């Protein structure tokens, strides 16, 4: 645990539509304050998923210490305040999941909340730059300069000896509201960063930057996508558009006429993109899903082409020759070849851990690597030589309050130090060893009385933790309003033959999901047993639907969704009724052959008479 240098947490807040022009140099002189080395935590808080990454120094680079992710869902009709609370709870849960004790964070503002501009100045003294930047901001933003959160970064002069500055500003009230919203997660905001710059820092650190090419970096998030353009090894343009993974899910839900959550599962499990010529190789539902995904990506491609065209009109640059894909959208199957075909350039998937050392016990993060690109870029702020661009926006009021707190702490510490020195001097000048020894003997005597109960207290404490753990496990069931006893009884009564249940999941909408398998070498027999299991469940449930059914070498695996369970009383009545029918059917005497022939003859005579 570090006491001198506290750890910081870097948070990316979701962006919406925005656009701005940026120019930067490789070597930068940073005005916005350097962060000391040590372990840092980056948190990418999206609209549906919170991603957390902890990096630490490792030789000349960095190593992955921890990672986690925490999904959450915001209702469509939820007000902004409720959405912020849900997101803050997800941030808090993700930090606790990683067992992070520090609550000092750095957040990233979206592009549409901040004004970012690049300016070039003639050779001027460093003392004049702050005044010039403030003047430029005042000419652009129609707010008093004292109510603007402002920061800038001075870059090294180029061949013309001009001073290049990247300046970022946002309204102070908006920055304060943004920070207060994040601090609902029981964290303390220390730095306000810029999201697109964090993504570019991750891209650059992992060796994707190129001086010879014009590259487009595409990050497809849940509610928005970021488009960055790099030319001659420098970030030149950034834009955020309001098209993301949620739009793909909504398109799938609309195409298949299913709820949003079910469409999200289908997108993750079966989402694939393929050309029209390959549609004959897939079933109709997969084809419909592919067409829905393609429609949304075509809209995004239109925005990408508009962005590239506008950038070329500003700079006279050539067309892009390469693209790098990041974010959750990069995990869609065949997304890379699809974009390569549409853009006509090479497309690579951004691996944020390409130059980050990953220990063996955390290698699973590589399966979801594109998701953590922004979180890694934020966490890289822990080392000044890992990031090219560093911006920190703190509202003026919060800066003043922090300055007052620092002064108060320094004054209080000085007073305490003075009092401590005086106390030590007095204590040494007037020693009283005999009274001290008497007091110590009394304390030891009191402690001896309780030492015999130490083992018993440890046992009681252990039992207390067990009871508390069991209470937490069972306390969550009443909140779901789901009776778990009746479903388990129904499953016990319905499972027959070689059908096995692997897991049972209960949800708050009284829907139960069952994952299981049928162990049989005969495919027909496995299908028959699964059908019998569904029929047995249908005797008690109103709706039994198949979510997944796949063949394996040993039989079948399946996932069923059950709705409309009866109460325990009704279940017992239904089961008793079925048992009574089975008993009567079993006790019914068989018809003798002679009697059967007589009944057949009588029936034939009645038919002939009627004719």
Helices and strands as residue ranges (DSSP letters): E 8-13, E 18-21, E 28-29, E 40-45, E 49-58, E 61-71, H 80-97, E 104-109, G 111-113, E 115-121, H 126-140, G 145-147, E 148-155, E 163-171, H 172-182, G 183-185, E 188-194, H 195-205, E 214-220, E 225-231, E 234-241, H 245-256, H 260-270, G 276-281, H 284-315, E 322-326, G 328-331, H 335-343, E 346-349, E 356-358, G 360-372, H 373-379, G 380-382, H 396-429, H 433-451, H 454-480, H 484-494, E 499-506, E 512-519, H 523-538, E 543-552, E 555-563, H 568-587, H 593-610
